[in-house]
Amino acid sequence: MDDLAAAGLRALDLLLSLDPALVEIVGRSLYVSLTAVALAAVFGLPLGAVLALARFPGRRALLVTVNALMGLPPVVAGLVLYLLLSRSGPFGVFGLLFTPTAMIIAQAVLVMPIIAALTRQTVHDLWGEYREQLHSLGATPLRAVPTLLWDGRVALFTALLAGFGRASAEVGAVMIVGGNIDHVTRVMTTTIALETARGDLPLALALGIVLLLMALAVNAAAFLAQERAARSQNA
């Protein structure tokens, strides 16, 4: 118990003193996860809207694939990307393996199906609600996409927060493609795994506290966004 108490006090000291190593790891984690979510949103939002409104051959198969990829095991995604980005892989010439860019790609691959699936549901519901009004204005389903995305911005913001939560907590894929290299690709989750294995609990506990605070912040932001949307509808 004394060792645990000492580790907890040391962890608080690292947080309060803004330890440079801790700040570096947290900053890199935020950079990788936020960039991955932004990249996933660029592809996931329009993909979800198209799946909700368009009718084309293979749509059902694509929809099933997107839903299945929401449960894609991170280590499988990491392994596939490792094979693609390795020197003998088709994209090895770019030298992306064991870089933050590879980690961003891995997280984006895991997050994009979540954003696409939630976007599809949101746009589908909004189209059912506003279809007659939009038809009266001469809007086709695809032309109505920007309007529907804007009207569903609160729900889509929640989807992005869900994607960020998945990305920031990811460890398997980023460990495989990033290599957990100190000062290069080491992020919060991989550092916690490493330091716990080493028995260096203070840094692991400090990063664990940061992750918990981030999870609370994400959930609070989603709750407040939903509450604000509900108040605006009732006003």
Backbone as a ProteinNet text record, in pm:
[ID]
protein_1_A
[PRIMARY]
MDDLAAAGLRALDLLLSLDPALVEIVGRSLYVSLTAVALAAVFGLPLGAVLALARFPGRRALLVTVNALMGLPPVVAGLVLYLLLSRSGPFGVFGLLFTPTAMIIAQAVLVMPIIAALTRQTVHDLWGEYREQLHSLGATPLRAVPTLLWDGRVALFTALLAGFGRASAEVGAVMIVGGNIDHVTRVMTTTIALETARGDLPLALALGIVLLLMALAVNAAAFLAQERAARSQNA
[TERTIARY]
80.8	0	84.9	196.1	283.5	341	376.8	432	328	203.6	96.6	70.2	70.7	49.1	161.8	284.8	399.2	389.5	347	332	222.7	112.8	4.9	48.6	123.1	173.3	270.7	354.9	450.3	376.4	269.2	189.1	126.3	72.2	15.3	121.1	239.9	349.6	386.3	386.5	414.6	309.5	183.4	75	82	98.8	97.1	219.1	331.7	454.7	467.1	368.4	372	505.3	533.4	657.1	676.7	793.9	815.1	786.5	828.2	803.2	653.3	582.8	438.2	368.5	406.2	345.4	372	493.6	528.1	440.1	422.3	342.8	196	142.8	3.2	-17.4	75.7	64.6	67.2	156.1	163.1	35.6	-16.7	-140.2	-255.3	-267.9	-374.9	-358.3	-235.4	-209.7	-249.8	-207.4	-237.6	-387.6	-453.3	-595.5	-682.5	-655.8	-736.4	-718.5	-595.8	-572.2	-641.5	-637.8	-704.2	-854.7	-914.3	-1058.4	-1093.9	-1012.8	-1037.8	-1029.6	-928.6	-914.3	-1031.7	-1072.3	-1186.4	-1314.4	-1329.2	-1449.8	-1457.2	-1342.7	-1340.3	-1399.8	-1372	-1423.9	-1553.6	-1564.8	-1678.9	-1809	-1806	-1928.8	-1994.9	-1923.1	-1987.8	-2025.1	-1944.2	-1977.4	-2107.5	-2123.5	-2246.5	-2367.6	-2350.6	-2461.2	-2501.1	-2403.1	-2431.7	-2501.9	-2457.6	-2521.5	-2666.2	-2694.1	-2829.9	-2924.5	-2872.9	-2961.7	-2952.4	-2837.2	-2817.8	-2858	-2894.2	-2924.6	-2836.7	-2752.1	-2658.9	-2624.5	-2578.4	-2542.5	-2432.8	-2450.3	-2351.2	-2369.4	-2477	-2497.7	-2513.8	-2595.3	-2618.6	-2490.2	-2412.2	-2285.9	-2192	-2187.9	-2103.6	-2153	-2285.4	-2342.5	-2309.4	-2321	-2287	-2139.1	-2054.7	-1910.2	-1876.8	-1938.8	-1913.5	-1955.9	-2073	-2119.4	-2028.7	-1980.5	-1891.3	-1758.2	-1709.5	-1580.5	-1585.3	-1704.5	-1713.8	-1655.9	-1662.1	-1606.9	-1474.2	-1405.9	-1277.1	-1176.2	-1117.4	-1016	-895.5	-853	-740.9	-613.6	-585.5	-461.9	-466.7	-586	-599.8	-575.4	-634.1	-610.8	-462.2	-398.8	-256.3	-172.9	-207	-132.7	-144.4	-266.6	-286.8	-208.8	-216.3	-142.7	7.6	52.3	195.2	241.8	164	200.5	199	106.1	96.9	209.5	250.3	348.1	491.3	509.3	644.9	724.5	854.3	941.4	903.1	853.8	814.9	670	598.5	458.7	445.1	322.9	301.2	327.2	317.6	339.6	468.5	555	678.8	772.6	757.7	845.7	830.7	716.3	692.5	756.1	802.2	869.6	782.3	656.7	562.6	560.4	610.4	604.4	688.2	636.5	699.1	713.1	609.1	600.8	463.3	448.8	315.2	212.3	257.1	163.5	99	177.4	122.3	20.7	47	-46.5	-175.8	-164.4	-283.5	-368.3	-303.1	-376.7	-447.4	-378.4	-437.9	-560.7	-549.3	-663.3	-776.5	-743.7	-848	-924.4	-853.8	-918.8	-1017.6	-983.1	-1070.5	-1188	-1166.3	-1268.8	-1368.1	-1321.7	-1407.7	-1536.7	-1536	-1663.7	-1763.2	-1714.4	-1803	-1869.8	-1789.8	-1844.7	-1940	-1902.2	-1986.7	-2120.5	-2117.9	-2241.3	-2334.1	-2279.2	-2361.8	-2413.4	-2332.2	-2377.3	-2490.7	-2479.2	-2584.8	-2717.3	-2714.5	-2837.7	-2896.2	-2810.4	-2857.5	-2919.5	-2849.9	-2900.5	-3027.3	-3030.9	-3150.4	-3272.6	-3258.2	-3369.3	-3412.2	-3315.8	-3348.5	-3416.1	-3370.4	-3432.3	-3578.7	-3605.5	-3742.9	-3829.5	-3768.9	-3844.4	-3868.1	-3768.6	-3777	-3793.1	-3818.1	-3820.1	-3921	-4042.9	-4146	-4112.1	-4062.3	-4026	-3911.9	-3811.9	-3697.8	-3738.3	-3827.6	-3877	-3952.2	-4028.8	-4103.9	-4012.5	-3891.9	-3792.5	-3707.1	-3736.1	-3664.2	-3531.5	-3511.1	-3383.3	-3389.2	-3292.9	-3278.4	-3208.9	-3213.2	-3147.2	-3001.4	-2924.5	-2782.6	-2760.4	-2844.6	-2831.2	-2869.7	-2945.6	-2988.7	-2884.7	-2777.7	-2678.4	-2621.8	-2574.1	-2519.6	-2621.4	-2747.4	-2851.4	-2874.6	-2880.9	-2905.2	-2787.8	-2666.1	-2548.8	-2546.3	-2583.4	-2584	-2692.6	-2810.4	-2919.9	-2889.2	-2812.8	-2777	-2642.6	-2595.6	-2458.5	-2434.9	-2539.5	-2520.4	-2497.1	-2581.5	-2563.8	-2431.5	-2391.2	-2264.9	-2146.8	-2161.3	-2056.7	-2038.7	-2149.8	-2142.9	-2072.9	-2098.6	-2031.8	-1881.1	-1840.4	-1698.4	-1636	-1709.2	-1659.2	-1643.3	-1739	-1727.5	-1604.6	-1579.4	-1460.1	-1332.7	-1332.4	-1213.7	-1191.3	-1300.5	-1286.6	-1225.3	-1268.2	-1211.2	-1063.5	-1031.7	-893.5	-799.8	-839.8	-750.2	-724.6	-817.6	-800.5	-734.5	-700	-646.8	-501.3	-468.4	-331.3	-275	-356.5	-304.5	-249.4	-329.7	-287.8	-170.4	-176.1	-68.3	61.6	50.5	171.5	239.6	159.2	214.7	276.7	204.4	254.7	343	333.9	415.4	543.9	541.1	662.8	692	611.5	630.4	772.3	819.5	955.6	957.3	1046.4	1055.2	1083.5	1010.3	1021.4	979.2	924.1	883	737.4	707.5	572.7	510.6	567.2	513.1	395.3	279.1	158.9	112.1	2.2	-39.4	-67.3	-145.5	-183.7	-63.9	24.6	140.3	238.9	247.5	336.3	284.4	153.5	95	126.4	109.5	139	286.3	375.2	518.5	561.8	520.1	565	508.2	386.6	330.9	411.5	451.1	533.4	669	721	849.7	839.6	718.6	700.7	713.1	718.3	726.9	584.7	522.4	380.6	348.8	435.3	396.8	359.1	442.7	412.3	287.4	274.5	156.3	29.6	34.7	-81.4	-115.1	-13.5	-37	-104.8	-56.5	-118.5	-258.1	-276.9	-409.9	-508.7	-465.1	-551.8	-588.2	-490.2	-516.6	-618.9	-603.6	-698.7	-839.2	-849.1	-979.6	-1042.4	-961.4	-1012.9	-1058.3	-983.6	-1024.3	-1156.4	-1172.6	-1297.3	-1414.7	-1393.2	-1497.9	-1531.5	-1428.4	-1451.1	-1529.9	-1495.5	-1566.1	-1712.6	-1738.4	-1875.9	-1953.9	-1888.9	-1954.8	-1989.7	-1898	-1924.7	-2041.1	-2046.3	-2157.1	-2289.7	-2287.8	-2411	-2459.2	-2367.3	-2405.5	-2457.5	-2397.6	-2445.1	-2586.8	-2614.9	-2748.9	-2849.9	-2808.8	-2897.5	-2929.6	-2828.9	-2850.4	-2942	-2924.4	-3011.3	-3155.5	-3172.9	-3307.7	-3374.4	-3298.7	-3355.9	-3394.4	-3310.1	-3340.5	-3464.7	-3488.3	-3606.8	-3733.5	-3719.7	-3836.9	-3868.7	-3769.8	-3790.4	-3891.1
-120	0	126.1	120.8	237.5	268	162.2	182.2	244.5	199.6	254.4	400.1	430.4	568.9	658.4	609	687.4	708.6	605.7	618.1	718.1	716.7	812.3	955.1	976.3	1111.3	1158.8	1068.4	1104.5	1136	1062.3	1089.5	1228.5	1264.3	1397.9	1505.2	1477.3	1573	1593.1	1484.2	1496.2	1580.9	1564.7	1641.1	1788	1815.1	1953.2	2031.6	1962.8	2030.3	2035.9	1979.8	1973.8	1917.7	1797.3	1729.3	1730.6	1772	1782.5	1653.7	1539.9	1412.9	1384.5	1414	1393.9	1484.6	1610.7	1706.9	1667.6	1620.5	1578.8	1462.3	1364.8	1246.7	1283.6	1365.7	1407.8	1489.9	1580.5	1661.9	1578.8	1480.5	1393.4	1310.8	1264.8	1186.3	1268.2	1392	1478.9	1508.9	1533.5	1562.1	1444.6	1325.1	1206	1180	1183.8	1149.9	1254.6	1383.3	1487.8	1488.4	1467.9	1462.2	1341.7	1229.4	1108.8	1129.2	1193.2	1218.9	1314.4	1417.4	1510.1	1438.5	1353.3	1276.9	1181.4	1114.9	1022.9	1097.2	1219.4	1297.4	1339.5	1371.5	1413.6	1305.2	1180	1068.7	1011.7	1007.8	942.3	1018.5	1151.9	1229.9	1217	1242.5	1225.2	1080.9	985.6	845.1	808.6	851.7	824.1	888.4	1012.2	1081.1	1010.9	968.1	897.8	765.2	693.1	566.8	587.7	702.4	731	769.3	839.4	899.1	838.3	789.5	740.8	594.2	556.1	417.3	376.2	276.4	233.5	87.4	18.6	-123.8	-141.9	-236.6	-263.6	-181.7	-101.3	-15.9	-98.7	-202.6	-283.8	-351.7	-399.8	-463.9	-363.2	-240.9	-137	-99.4	-92.9	-59.4	-166.2	-291.7	-401.6	-396.4	-364.3	-356.1	-246.6	-129.3	-17.3	-53.5	-113.8	-152.8	-258.8	-352	-456.6	-397.1	-296.8	-236.5	-156.7	-124.5	-56.2	-143.7	-274.2	-365.8	-425.5	-361	-412.7	-416.1	-532.9	-539.6	-451.8	-365.2	-275.2	-347.3	-462.5	-531.8	-583.6	-618.5	-662.4	-544.9	-430.4	-310.5	-275	-284	-254.6	-350.4	-477.9	-578	-553.8	-525.8	-501	-377.2	-271.6	-149.9	-172.3	-252.3	-285	-351.7	-447.1	-516.9	-421.5	-328	-233.7	-131	-89.6	18.6	-30.8	-161.8	-213.9	-201	-219.3	-201.5	-291.5	-410.5	-503.1	-483.4	-392.2	-366.9	-268.8	-251.7	-163.4	-15.6	24.6	165.2	185.1	84.4	93.6	201.4	238.8	339.4	475.1	498.2	627.7	637.7	526.9	529.3	576.8	536	583.5	497.8	375.5	286.5	342.4	328.2	377.8	529.9	595.7	741.8	781.5	906	952.6	944.9	961.3	953.3	815.5	710.6	575.1	557.3	617	607.8	682.4	796.1	872.6	791.4	728	644.7	530.1	465.9	353.4	397.7	507.8	555.6	601	664	708	588.6	479.8	359	303.9	312	261.4	354.7	484.5	583.2	606.6	600.7	636.1	555.3	422.1	348.8	397.2	437.6	488.8	617.4	710	837	814.8	727.6	701.7	640.7	542.2	475	569.7	649.4	743.7	855.3	897.4	998.8	944.9	821.4	760.9	759.5	720.2	715.2	853.8	951.6	1088.6	1146.3	1133.1	1188.6	1115.3	985.7	908.1	957.2	980.7	1029.1	1169.5	1256.9	1393.9	1397.9	1312.6	1307.6	1261.5	1166	1123	1232.9	1319.9	1428.5	1546.1	1578.4	1698.7	1669.3	1544.8	1508.1	1590.3	1600.7	1671.8	1819.7	1879.1	2020.5	2044.5	1957.8	1973.4	1945.8	1848.5	1822.2	1943.6	2009.7	2127.3	2241.2	2241.6	2344.1	2301.1	2182.2	2133.6	2068.4	2028.8	1968.4	1817.4	1762.8	1618.4	1566.7	1436.7	1385.2	1427	1413.8	1447.1	1597.4	1678.1	1823	1868.2	1785.2	1820.6	1783.8	1716.2	1669.2	1781.6	1894.5	2000.3	2050.9	2065.9	2113.5	2014.3	1886.7	1784.2	1771.3	1782.1	1775.4	1892.1	2009.5	2126	2112.8	2066.2	2053.1	1946	1846.4	1740.5	1759.7	1883.5	1910.7	1869	1878.1	1838.8	1688.3	1611	1465.7	1426.5	1497.6	1466.9	1505.9	1612.8	1650.4	1540.7	1483.5	1371.4	1251.7	1230.2	1121.5	1144.2	1269.2	1301.1	1280	1314.2	1291.7	1142.6	1063.7	918.2	865.9	921.4	882.5	921.1	1039.9	1082.6	993.5	953.9	863.6	731	679.1	552.6	571.8	682.4	704.9	723.6	805.9	837.7	718	621.5	503.8	387.2	404.1	294.1	265.5	137.2	99.8	-4.2	-102.4	-213.4	-172.2	-99.5	-63.2	33.9	134.7	234.3	173.6	72.4	3.9	-69	-130.9	-208.7	-118.9	-15	67.9	181.6	216.2	325.9	279.7	160.3	108.3	159	253.5	305.8	358.9	438.8	492.9	620.6	627	742.4	869.4	976.1	1108	1108.9	999.5	993.8	948.2	828.7	774	727.9	765.9	722.1	810.5	748.3	820.4	769.1	822.3	791.3	643.3	583.1	443.7	349.5	372.3	283.9	306.4	429.3	457.4	391.5	395.8	330	180.7	118	-25.6	-53.3	30.6	10.1	33.1	145.9	181	85.6	35.8	-62.4	-191.4	-231.9	-352.6	-333.2	-212.3	-183.1	-170	-145.9	-122.2	23.4	114.1	257.9	313.6	298.9	332.5	482.5	570.3	712	770	749.9	804.1	738.1	606.4	535.9	588.1	610.6	662.6	804.3	886.6	1025	1028	946.2	941.4	880.6	783.3	725.9	830.2	917.3	1025.1	1119.4	1152.2	1239.9	1175.8	1046.5	976.7	977.5	955.4	958.8	1097.3	1200.4	1336.7	1367.2	1317.7	1336.9	1266.6	1144.5	1070.8	1145.6	1199.4	1277.5	1402.2	1469.1	1589.9	1559.1	1449.2	1410.9	1381.4	1305.2	1272.3	1395.2	1484.4	1607.3	1693.9	1702.9	1782.1	1724.7	1592.3	1528.3	1552.5	1540.7	1562.6	1706.2	1801.8	1942.6	1976.7	1917.5	1941.7	1890	1771.6	1715.7	1797.2	1841.8	1924	2055.3	2116.4	2243	2222.3	2113.6	2086.1	2065	1992.6	1969.1	2099.7	2189.9	2319	2404.3	2400.8	2480.9	2429.8	2298.6	2243.1	2274.6	2280.8	2308	2456.9	2541.3	2686.2	2736.3
0	0	0	76.5	81	-56.3	-130.2	-264.3	-356.7	-345	-429.1	-394	-264.1	-221.9	-271.1	-263.7	-312.1	-462.5	-535.3	-680.3	-714.3	-637	-659.8	-634.4	-527.3	-497.1	-603.5	-650.4	-756.3	-885.4	-913	-1033	-1025.5	-909.3	-893.2	-908.5	-858.9	-873.8	-1021.1	-1097.3	-1241	-1311	-1270.4	-1332.5	-1295	-1167	-1119.9	-1166.7	-1180.6	-1223.6	-1375.4	-1445.3	-1592.3	-1640.4	-1595.2	-1631.7	-1783.9	-1834.3	-1979.5	-2055.1	-2000.5	-2068.9	-2076.7	-1969.9	-1967.2	-2068.1	-2069.2	-2161.8	-2306.8	-2333.5	-2469.6	-2515.1	-2429.3	-2465.1	-2484.4	-2393.8	-2405.9	-2532.7	-2560.9	-2681.5	-2807.8	-2811.5	-2929.8	-2943.1	-2832.4	-2835.1	-2891	-2843.7	-2892.7	-3040.7	-3082	-3223.5	-3310.7	-3272.1	-3352.6	-3355.9	-3241	-3234.3	-3302.7	-3279	-3340.6	-3492.2	-3538.3	-3682.3	-3744.5	-3674.5	-3724.1	-3733.8	-3633.4	-3636.6	-3750.6	-3769.8	-3880	-4014.7	-4031.3	-4155.7	-4174	-4066.7	-4074.7	-4107.4	-4055.2	-4082.5	-4228.7	-4287.3	-4428.6	-4518.2	-4485.4	-4565.4	-4507.3	-4375.3	-4312.6	-4325	-4314.3	-4322.7	-4460.6	-4570.3	-4701	-4731.7	-4686.2	-4709.1	-4639	-4514.8	-4441.7	-4506.8	-4555.7	-4621.8	-4750.9	-4827.6	-4952.5	-4925.7	-4824	-4789.9	-4744.1	-4684.8	-4637	-4749.4	-4851.8	-4951.2	-5090.5	-5128.7	-5265.5	-5277.3	-5395.3	-5427.4	-5544.3	-5524.2	-5627.5	-5606.2	-5711.4	-5697.2	-5592.2	-5505	-5402	-5276.3	-5269.5	-5152	-5025.1	-5032.2	-4913.8	-4866.5	-4961.7	-4924.8	-4858.8	-4912.9	-4854.5	-4715.7	-4698.6	-4569.4	-4465.2	-4504.9	-4414.4	-4378.3	-4477.3	-4453.4	-4354.3	-4372.7	-4281.1	-4139.2	-4125.1	-3992.1	-3929.7	-4012.7	-3961.2	-3916.6	-3990.3	-3957.1	-3827.4	-3778.8	-3649.4	-3538.2	-3557.3	-3457.6	-3498.4	-3590.9	-3638	-3523.4	-3494.6	-3388.4	-3423	-3331.6	-3360.8	-3402.7	-3341.4	-3377	-3520.6	-3568.2	-3707	-3800.9	-3768.3	-3849.3	-3849.2	-3733.5	-3725.2	-3806.3	-3803	-3879.3	-4029.5	-4076.4	-4219.4	-4263.4	-4184.4	-4219.4	-4212.6	-4117.2	-4108.4	-4237.4	-4287.1	-4410.2	-4529.8	-4531.2	-4642.6	-4640.6	-4518.2	-4504.6	-4488.1	-4467.6	-4450.1	-4579.4	-4568.7	-4685.5	-4801.5	-4770.9	-4876.9	-4920.6	-4855.7	-4889.4	-5003.9	-5055.6	-5170.2	-5141.3	-5014.1	-4978.7	-4898.3	-4899.6	-4824.3	-4873.5	-5000.1	-5058.5	-4990.6	-4927	-4863.1	-4724.1	-4669.2	-4539.8	-4425.3	-4422.9	-4321.5	-4195.3	-4204	-4088.9	-3973.4	-3852.1	-3729.9	-3730	-3780	-3777.2	-3724.3	-3676.3	-3634.8	-3747.1	-3871.8	-3984.9	-3993.2	-3971.6	-3973.1	-3860.8	-3746.7	-3634.8	-3665.5	-3731	-3770.7	-3867.1	-3964.2	-4060.4	-3989.7	-3895.5	-3822.6	-3743.7	-3673	-3596.7	-3687.2	-3799.6	-3893.4	-3949.9	-3977.9	-4028.9	-3926.3	-3798.6	-3693.9	-3665.6	-3683.7	-3648.5	-3762.2	-3886.9	-4000	-4006.4	-3983.8	-3986.6	-3881.6	-3765.2	-3660.6	-3706.9	-3760.6	-3807.5	-3924.1	-4017.3	-4134.3	-4093.7	-4003.2	-3961.3	-3886.2	-3794.8	-3719.9	-3809.5	-3906	-4002.1	-4087.7	-4131.9	-4213.7	-4139.2	-4013.4	-3935	-3915.7	-3885.8	-3863.7	-3989.4	-4102.6	-4228.9	-4272.9	-4252	-4288.1	-4210.3	-4082	-4000.3	-4041.8	-4067.8	-4107.5	-4244.4	-4336.9	-4469.4	-4458.1	-4372.6	-4352.3	-4293.5	-4213	-4149	-4243.3	-4326.8	-4410	-4558.7	-4595.4	-4736.1	-4816.4	-4770.2	-4845.9	-4859.3	-4752.2	-4757.8	-4855.2	-4852.9	-4943.4	-5087.4	-5108.1	-5243.3	-5298	-5212.9	-5257.2	-5299.1	-5244.5	-5280.9	-5399.3	-5453	-5570.2	-5539.7	-5414.3	-5375.9	-5394.3	-5465.4	-5476.5	-5349.5	-5326.2	-5204.6	-5191.5	-5298.6	-5288.8	-5274.3	-5339.2	-5323.9	-5183.9	-5114.6	-4979.9	-4874.1	-4915.4	-4818.3	-4731.9	-4788.6	-4701.8	-4599.7	-4642.9	-4551.4	-4437.7	-4472.8	-4371.7	-4275.2	-4328.2	-4241.2	-4143.6	-4193.6	-4105.3	-3998.5	-4040.4	-3945.6	-3839.9	-3877.9	-3784.1	-3719.2	-3713.6	-3667.7	-3523	-3438.3	-3297.8	-3287.7	-3357.9	-3357.1	-3420.7	-3525.8	-3591.8	-3504	-3428.6	-3333	-3229	-3185.2	-3091.9	-3155.5	-3284.5	-3356.2	-3360.6	-3384.3	-3386.1	-3248.8	-3144.4	-3008.8	-2981	-3030.5	-3014.4	-3087.3	-3205.3	-3279.9	-3207.7	-3146.9	-3071.9	-2950.9	-2884.7	-2771.5	-2812.1	-2928	-2977.2	-3011.5	-3075.9	-3119.5	-3001	-2905.1	-2793.7	-2703.1	-2701.4	-2616	-2688.6	-2815	-2896	-2859	-2851.8	-2819.6	-2916.4	-2957.2	-3037.6	-3171.9	-3249.9	-3385.3	-3383.8	-3294.1	-3292.5	-3240.5	-3155.6	-3108.7	-3223.9	-3311.9	-3422.4	-3527.7	-3570.8	-3681.1	-3632.5	-3501.6	-3449.3	-3385.1	-3328.2	-3266.9	-3127.4	-3076.3	-2940.7	-2919.8	-3014.8	-3010.7	-2926.9	-2831	-2741.2	-2820.5	-2787.9	-2850.4	-2998.5	-3046.5	-3188.1	-3200.5	-3150.4	-3167.8	-3036.3	-2927	-2797.9	-2757.9	-2737.2	-2697.3	-2561.4	-2512.7	-2375.6	-2354.4	-2443.1	-2421.6	-2429	-2525.7	-2538.4	-2424.4	-2375.7	-2262.7	-2135.6	-2114.3	-1997.5	-1999.2	-2116.4	-2128.2	-2099.1	-2155	-2137.6	-1993.8	-1936.8	-1802.3	-1697.3	-1719.2	-1626.9	-1630.3	-1751.5	-1764.1	-1698.4	-1704.6	-1641.6	-1490.3	-1441.8	-1299.4	-1262.6	-1362.2	-1336.7	-1329.2	-1212.7	-1199.3	-1198.7	-1146.7	-1141.6	-1278	-1380.5	-1512.7	-1570.3	-1550.7	-1600.3	-1532.9	-1401.7	-1330.4	-1374.7	-1393	-1435.9	-1572.7	-1664.1	-1797.2	-1790.9	-1701.2	-1683	-1633.9	-1544.3	-1495.4	-1608.9	-1693.9	-1808.1	-1901.6	-1928.4	-2015.4	-1954.8	-1825.6	-1760.1	-1769.1	-1747.9	-1758.5	-1901.1	-1998.4	-2137.9	-2166.5	-2113.7	-2134.4	-2070.5	-1951.1	-1886	-1966.2	-2019.6	-2097.8	-2225	-2291.8	-2414.3	-2384.6	-2279.3	-2244.5	-2199.2	-2126.9	-2084.4	-2205.1	-2300.6	-2420.7	-2499.6	-2512.2	-2583.7	-2510.9	-2379	-2300.7	-2313.7	-2302.7	-2312.5	-2452.2	-2554.8	-2690.6	-2709.7	-2657	-2667.2	-2586.7	-2468.3	-2387	-2456.8	-2517.1	-2587	-2707.1	-2779.1	-2893.7	-2849.1	-2737	-2686.2	-2643.7	-2581	-2539.6	-2659.4	-2763.6	-2882.8	-2955.6	-2952.6	-3015.7	-2938	-2805.3	-2721.9	-2710.6	-2750.6	-2737.3	-2839.9
[MASK]
+++++++++++++++++++++++++++++++++++++++++++++++++++++++++++++++++++++++++++++++++++++++++++++++++++++++++++++++++++++++++++++++++++++++++++++++++++++++++++++++++++++++++++++++++++++++++++++++++++++++++++++++++++++++++++++++++++++++++++

